[in-house]
Amino acid sequence: MNIAEIESKLNSLKIQQAEQFKKKKAERDNTALSAIREEMNKLKEEATAIYKGKKK
């Protein structure tokens, strides 16, 4: 996956996360939020690896 694809996917995940945060805390889907956070963290790690690879 290249940087543009990662950034696009992160952006869509941020939008999904924002939609969840618009709801009251008791009405939020915690499993969906956890899944979004996990996927975002994986993508950020992948992006970091790519950026570090380019610097060397």
C-alpha positions as CSV (number, residue, x, y, z in Angstrom):
1,M,0.0,0.0,0.0
2,N,1.4,3.4,-0.8
3,I,1.2,6.6,1.2
4,A,-1.8,8.1,-0.8
5,E,-3.8,4.9,-0.1
6,I,-2.9,4.9,3.5
7,E,-3.9,8.6,3.9
8,S,-7.1,8.1,2.1
9,K,-8.0,5.1,4.3
10,L,-7.0,7.0,7.5
11,N,-9.2,9.9,6.4
12,S,-12.3,7.7,5.9
13,L,-11.6,6.0,9.3
14,K,-11.4,9.5,11.0
15,I,-14.8,10.3,9.4
16,Q,-16.3,7.1,10.7
17,Q,-14.8,7.7,14.2
18,A,-16.3,11.3,14.2
19,E,-19.7,9.9,13.4
20,Q,-19.5,7.6,16.4
21,F,-18.4,10.6,18.6
22,K,-21.5,12.6,17.5
23,K,-23.6,10.1,19.4
24,K,-24.1,10.2,23.2
25,K,-21.6,8.1,25.0
26,A,-24.2,5.5,26.1
27,E,-25.3,5.1,22.4
28,R,-21.9,4.6,20.9
29,D,-20.9,1.3,19.4
30,N,-17.7,0.5,21.4
31,T,-16.8,-2.5,19.3
32,A,-16.9,-0.4,16.2
33,L,-14.8,2.3,17.8
34,S,-12.2,-0.3,18.9
35,A,-12.0,-1.7,15.4
36,I,-11.6,1.7,13.9
37,R,-8.8,2.6,16.4
38,E,-7.0,-0.7,15.8
39,E,-7.1,-0.3,12.0
40,M,-5.9,3.3,12.3
41,N,-3.0,2.2,14.5
42,K,-2.0,-0.4,12.0
43,L,-2.1,2.0,9.1
44,K,-0.1,4.6,11.1
45,E,2.6,2.0,11.8
46,E,2.7,1.1,8.1
47,A,3.0,4.7,7.1
48,T,5.7,5.3,9.7
49,A,7.7,2.3,8.2
50,I,7.3,3.8,4.7
51,Y,8.4,7.2,5.8
52,K,11.4,5.9,7.7
53,G,12.4,3.8,4.7
54,K,12.4,6.9,2.5
55,K,14.6,8.8,4.8
56,K,17.4,6.3,4.7
